[in-house]
Amino acid sequence: MAGPVLVVMAAGMGSRYGGLKQIEPVTEQGEIIIDFSLYDAMMAGFEDVVFIIKKEIEEDVRARIDGGAGRHLNITYVFQALNDLPPGYSVPEGREKPWGTCHAVYSARGAVKGNFCAINADDYYGAQAFSLMYDELKTAKDGAFYDYSMVGYKIANTLTEHGHVTRGVCDTGEDGSLIGINERFKIMWRDGAVKYEEGEEWIEVPSGTTVSMNFWGFTPSFLREIEEGFPEFLDKALKDNPMKGEYLLPTKLDELLKNGKASIKVLPTDDRWFGITYKEDKEQVMASVKAMKDRGLYPETLW
């Protein structure tokens, strides 16, 4: 793996959607959302992909990937296992929930050695996002700070028409770097504007506000930071929330920012993000990707 690596987090099940939404076809040709990300990544220059999956879905995922994108990209599969924990720790009795997105990336520590980016398998990010990230990762190098990055989306380009969502609203500096992320809940279109609910009030958010959609770029130092911080997370989680505590990427990155260890460059894109949060979203996603094919942005058959 000589160049930047694309890491795809594909181990989760869609709790609100219900079922294995990562492999739901969204085109008449049977393509799934990740096919579009893999195509965009390939066109941007990525050659190596690491899929993080659960062992029990390996056969289903391989059936979708190996005969398509797998013929054009170097794909490695690694497994996110609940019992993949630091020495001296064990899974609490009755826990079934995965340990979160930091743990997912931790699962790829044996397969990733250089600069890499991480995305969700069930989200569409847009071609520009992969070009921006690939160009950034080609030269990213830690100096006085860890040299990380994040694709930033306009909040209005990330909303569903079928319910409310949670978004990480970004606070950025004059130099375009990330200062912090504020989680906002129950964000939706309301009276023609983007608003979120806080208490009994609906607070408007400018439609161009930058949000994070979990498209991150890292140097190898992040894998080390995750590994070194895992015992501290577990000590707290096993005490306070043993069944559902999660080791999350935004939380870890916020910690590194506050401790003055990392700088995170925001890479702004005008592309629309979409995903299947609710069952009703699938029809909209299918219409969107068909429209992009009709406009020539993608070939009729990706692979």
KOLLO-800701 format. One record per residue (C-alpha): residue number from 1; x, y, z. Coordinates in nm, 2 decimals. Example, Ala and Ser with C-alpha at 12.3 -4.5 7.8 and 13.67 -1.06 7.14 Angstrom:
KOLLO-800701
SITE  seq       u       v       w
SITE    1    1.23   -0.45    0.78
SITE    2    1.37   -0.11    0.71
***
This chain:
KOLLO-800701
SITE  seq       u       v       w
SITE    1    0.00    0.00    0.00
SITE    2    0.22    0.28   -0.13
SITE    3   -0.04    0.56   -0.16
SITE    4   -0.32    0.68    0.06
SITE    5   -0.56    0.41    0.18
SITE    6   -0.94    0.43    0.19
SITE    7   -1.08    0.27    0.50
SITE    8   -1.45    0.18    0.48
SITE    9   -1.64    0.13    0.80
SITE   10   -1.90   -0.14    0.71
SITE   11   -1.96   -0.34    1.03
SITE   12   -2.27   -0.16    1.16
SITE   13   -2.63   -0.25    1.12
SITE   14   -2.89    0.02    1.05
SITE   15   -3.07    0.04    1.37
SITE   16   -3.33    0.30    1.25
SITE   17   -3.34    0.17    0.90
SITE   18   -3.35   -0.20    1.00
SITE   19   -3.15   -0.46    0.82
SITE   20   -2.81   -0.46    0.64
SITE   21   -2.85   -0.13    0.46
SITE   22   -2.49   -0.14    0.33
SITE   23   -2.57   -0.39    0.06
SITE   24   -2.92   -0.26   -0.04
SITE   25   -2.91   -0.21   -0.43
SITE   26   -2.98    0.16   -0.53
SITE   27   -2.97    0.12   -0.91
SITE   28   -3.13   -0.10   -1.17
SITE   29   -2.78   -0.25   -1.23
SITE   30   -2.77   -0.37   -0.87
SITE   31   -2.51   -0.13   -0.75
SITE   32   -2.50   -0.03   -0.38
SITE   33   -2.40    0.31   -0.23
SITE   34   -2.05    0.20   -0.15
SITE   35   -2.00    0.12   -0.52
SITE   36   -2.02    0.50   -0.59
SITE   37   -1.77    0.58   -0.32
SITE   38   -1.53    0.32   -0.45
SITE   39   -1.57    0.44   -0.81
SITE   40   -1.51    0.81   -0.70
SITE   41   -1.21    0.70   -0.49
SITE   42   -1.06    0.51   -0.78
SITE   43   -1.10    0.80   -1.01
SITE   44   -0.94    1.03   -0.75
SITE   45   -0.63    0.81   -0.74
SITE   46   -0.69    0.56   -0.45
SITE   47   -0.58    0.21   -0.53
SITE   48   -0.60    0.04   -0.19
SITE   49   -0.92   -0.01    0.02
SITE   50   -0.96   -0.17    0.36
SITE   51   -1.31   -0.29    0.45
SITE   52   -1.40   -0.32    0.82
SITE   53   -1.68   -0.57    0.85
SITE   54   -1.82   -0.82    1.10
SITE   55   -1.71   -1.18    1.03
SITE   56   -2.07   -1.29    1.00
SITE   57   -2.15   -1.06    0.70
SITE   58   -1.82   -1.14    0.51
SITE   59   -1.99   -1.37    0.26
SITE   60   -2.27   -1.11    0.18
SITE   61   -2.02   -0.82    0.15
SITE   62   -1.77   -1.01   -0.07
SITE   63   -2.06   -1.12   -0.30
SITE   64   -2.13   -0.75   -0.37
SITE   65   -1.77   -0.62   -0.38
SITE   66   -1.52   -0.87   -0.51
SITE   67   -1.68   -0.92   -0.86
SITE   68   -1.72   -0.55   -0.91
SITE   69   -1.49   -0.29   -0.75
SITE   70   -1.26   -0.58   -0.63
SITE   71   -1.15   -0.63   -1.00
SITE   72   -1.01   -0.27   -1.01
SITE   73   -0.90   -0.20   -0.65
SITE   74   -0.68   -0.38   -0.40
SITE   75   -0.93   -0.47   -0.13
SITE   76   -0.84   -0.61    0.21
SITE   77   -1.11   -0.72    0.46
SITE   78   -1.06   -0.69    0.84
SITE   79   -1.30   -0.78    1.11
SITE   80   -1.44   -0.56    1.39
SITE   81   -1.48   -0.81    1.68
SITE   82   -1.63   -0.73    2.01
SITE   83   -1.36   -0.91    2.19
SITE   84   -1.07   -0.73    2.01
SITE   85   -0.97   -0.54    2.33
SITE   86   -0.64   -0.44    2.49
SITE   87   -0.48   -0.71    2.72
SITE   88   -0.65   -0.73    3.05
SITE   89   -1.00   -0.63    2.93
SITE   90   -1.29   -0.85    2.84
SITE   91   -1.64   -0.80    2.70
SITE   92   -1.91   -0.74    2.98
SITE   93   -2.16   -1.02    3.00
SITE   94   -2.46   -0.94    2.78
SITE   95   -2.29   -0.67    2.57
SITE   96   -2.37   -0.70    2.19
SITE   97   -2.32   -0.34    2.07
SITE   98   -1.99   -0.27    1.89
SITE   99   -1.74   -0.04    2.06
SITE  100   -1.78    0.25    1.81
SITE  101   -1.61    0.41    1.52
SITE  102   -1.27    0.45    1.69
SITE  103   -1.28    0.08    1.76
SITE  104   -1.37    0.01    1.40
SITE  105   -1.06    0.20    1.28
SITE  106   -0.86    0.02    1.56
SITE  107   -0.96   -0.30    1.39
SITE  108   -0.76   -0.20    1.08
SITE  109   -0.44   -0.13    1.26
SITE  110   -0.27   -0.44    1.11
SITE  111   -0.36   -0.35    0.76
SITE  112   -0.29    0.03    0.74
SITE  113    0.06    0.16    0.76
SITE  114    0.05    0.50    0.59
SITE  115   -0.18    0.79    0.55
SITE  116   -0.55    0.70    0.52
SITE  117   -0.90    0.83    0.53
SITE  118   -1.21    0.67    0.68
SITE  119   -1.57    0.68    0.56
SITE  120   -1.91    0.51    0.63
SITE  121   -2.01    0.24    0.39
SITE  122   -2.37    0.35    0.37
SITE  123   -2.32    0.72    0.28
SITE  124   -2.27    0.89   -0.06
SITE  125   -2.00    1.16   -0.03
SITE  126   -1.95    1.29   -0.39
SITE  127   -1.66    1.28   -0.63
SITE  128   -1.51    1.61   -0.52
SITE  129   -1.48    1.48   -0.16
SITE  130   -1.25    1.20   -0.27
SITE  131   -1.04    1.42   -0.49
SITE  132   -0.99    1.67   -0.21
SITE  133   -0.90    1.40    0.04
SITE  134   -0.66    1.21   -0.19
SITE  135   -0.47    1.53   -0.28
SITE  136   -0.45    1.62    0.09
SITE  137   -0.33    1.27    0.20
SITE  138   -0.06    1.26   -0.06
SITE  139    0.14    1.52    0.13
SITE  140    0.00    1.51    0.49
SITE  141    0.28    1.48    0.74
SITE  142    0.29    1.54    1.11
SITE  143    0.49    1.83    1.23
SITE  144    0.43    2.04    1.55
SITE  145    0.08    1.90    1.52
SITE  146   -0.08    1.58    1.38
SITE  147   -0.17    1.66    1.02
SITE  148   -0.54    1.55    0.99
SITE  149   -0.82    1.66    0.77
SITE  150   -1.20    1.65    0.73
SITE  151   -1.44    1.70    0.44
SITE  152   -1.68    1.97    0.53
SITE  153   -2.04    1.98    0.39
SITE  154   -2.30    2.25    0.39
SITE  155   -2.57    2.14    0.63
SITE  156   -2.85    2.20    0.37
SITE  157   -2.68    1.95    0.14
SITE  158   -2.70    1.67    0.40
SITE  159   -3.07    1.66    0.52
SITE  160   -3.33    1.40    0.45
SITE  161   -3.69    1.48    0.36
SITE  162   -3.82    1.20    0.58
SITE  163   -3.74    1.30    0.94
SITE  164   -3.49    1.46    1.17
SITE  165   -3.11    1.39    1.19
SITE  166   -2.82    1.46    1.41
SITE  167   -2.53    1.66    1.27
SITE  168   -2.18    1.76    1.40
SITE  169   -2.19    2.14    1.34
SITE  170   -1.83    2.26    1.29
SITE  171   -1.66    2.56    1.44
SITE  172   -1.37    2.66    1.21
SITE  173   -1.09    2.92    1.24
SITE  174   -0.99    3.18    0.99
SITE  175   -0.73    2.95    0.84
SITE  176   -0.99    2.69    0.77
SITE  177   -0.89    2.45    1.05
SITE  178   -1.14    2.28    1.27
SITE  179   -1.18    2.43    1.62
SITE  180   -1.45    2.20    1.75
SITE  181   -1.77    2.01    1.67
SITE  182   -2.10    2.07    1.84
SITE  183   -2.35    1.78    1.81
SITE  184   -2.70    1.92    1.72
SITE  185   -3.00    1.69    1.75
SITE  186   -3.34    1.68    1.57
SITE  187   -3.21    1.89    1.27
SITE  188   -3.46    1.92    0.99
SITE  189   -3.62    2.14    0.73
SITE  190   -3.89    2.35    0.91
SITE  191   -4.08    2.64    0.76
SITE  192   -3.84    2.66    0.47
SITE  193   -3.53    2.68    0.69
SITE  194   -3.28    2.45    0.86
SITE  195   -3.36    2.43    1.23
SITE  196   -3.28    2.21    1.53
SITE  197   -3.48    2.16    1.85
SITE  198   -3.34    2.27    2.18
SITE  199   -3.58    2.25    2.47
SITE  200   -3.91    2.39    2.34
SITE  201   -3.74    2.62    2.09
SITE  202   -3.65    2.57    1.72
SITE  203   -3.32    2.74    1.64
SITE  204   -3.23    2.83    1.29
SITE  205   -2.90    2.73    1.14
SITE  206   -2.77    2.90    0.82
SITE  207   -2.79    2.66    0.53
SITE  208   -2.42    2.71    0.45
SITE  209   -2.31    2.60    0.79
SITE  210   -2.03    2.34    0.78
SITE  211   -2.10    2.00    0.92
SITE  212   -1.90    1.68    0.95
SITE  213   -2.03    1.37    0.78
SITE  214   -1.75    1.14    0.91
SITE  215   -1.51    1.17    0.62
SITE  216   -1.17    1.20    0.80
SITE  217   -0.81    1.20    0.68
SITE  218   -0.53    1.08    0.91
SITE  219   -0.16    1.01    0.93
SITE  220   -0.06    0.69    1.11
SITE  221   -0.03    0.87    1.44
SITE  222   -0.40    0.85    1.48
SITE  223   -0.39    0.47    1.50
SITE  224   -0.13    0.50    1.78
SITE  225   -0.35    0.76    1.96
SITE  226   -0.66    0.53    1.94
SITE  227   -0.46    0.23    2.07
SITE  228   -0.30    0.43    2.35
SITE  229   -0.63    0.59    2.45
SITE  230   -0.84    0.27    2.44
SITE  231   -0.77    0.15    2.80
SITE  232   -0.88    0.49    2.94
SITE  233   -1.20    0.48    2.74
SITE  234   -1.27    0.13    2.86
SITE  235   -1.21    0.21    3.22
SITE  236   -1.47    0.48    3.21
SITE  237   -1.72    0.30    2.98
SITE  238   -1.71   -0.03    3.17
SITE  239   -1.80    0.17    3.49
SITE  240   -2.05    0.41    3.35
SITE  241   -2.21    0.25    3.05
SITE  242   -2.09   -0.11    3.00
SITE  243   -2.36   -0.22    2.76
SITE  244   -2.36    0.08    2.52
SITE  245   -2.05    0.30    2.57
SITE  246   -1.88    0.39    2.24
SITE  247   -1.53    0.50    2.15
SITE  248   -1.61    0.76    1.88
SITE  249   -1.40    0.93    1.63
SITE  250   -1.54    1.29    1.68
SITE  251   -1.49    1.25    2.06
SITE  252   -1.13    1.14    2.02
SITE  253   -1.05    1.41    1.77
SITE  254   -1.20    1.68    1.99
SITE  255   -0.98    1.55    2.27
SITE  256   -0.67    1.58    2.05
SITE  257   -0.77    1.93    1.94
SITE  258   -0.82    2.05    2.30
SITE  259   -0.49    1.90    2.41
SITE  260   -0.31    2.09    2.13
SITE  261   -0.19    1.77    1.97
SITE  262   -0.37    1.78    1.63
SITE  263   -0.46    2.03    1.36
SITE  264   -0.76    1.93    1.14
SITE  265   -0.79    2.10    0.80
SITE  266   -1.15    2.14    0.68
SITE  267   -1.18    2.06    0.31
SITE  268   -1.50    2.23    0.19
SITE  269   -1.72    2.07   -0.07
SITE  270   -2.04    2.18   -0.25
SITE  271   -2.13    1.82   -0.32
SITE  272   -2.45    1.68   -0.18
SITE  273   -2.42    1.41    0.08
SITE  274   -2.69    1.15    0.11
SITE  275   -2.75    0.82    0.29
SITE  276   -3.03    0.58    0.38
SITE  277   -3.12    0.68    0.74
SITE  278   -3.48    0.59    0.70
SITE  279   -3.65    0.33    0.48
SITE  280   -3.82    0.62    0.29
SITE  281   -3.48    0.76    0.20
SITE  282   -3.41    0.48   -0.04
SITE  283   -3.64    0.60   -0.31
SITE  284   -3.48    0.95   -0.30
SITE  285   -3.13    0.80   -0.31
SITE  286   -3.22    0.58   -0.61
SITE  287   -3.36    0.89   -0.80
SITE  288   -3.05    1.09   -0.71
SITE  289   -2.80    0.84   -0.85
SITE  290   -3.01    0.78   -1.16
SITE  291   -3.01    1.15   -1.23
SITE  292   -2.63    1.16   -1.19
SITE  293   -2.60    0.87   -1.44
SITE  294   -2.84    1.04   -1.68
SITE  295   -2.62    1.36   -1.66
SITE  296   -2.31    1.16   -1.75
SITE  297   -2.14    1.19   -1.40
SITE  298   -2.12    0.81   -1.38
SITE  299   -2.12    0.54   -1.65
SITE  300   -2.44    0.34   -1.69
SITE  301   -2.27    0.04   -1.52
SITE  302   -1.99    0.13   -1.27
SITE  303   -1.80   -0.19   -1.30
***
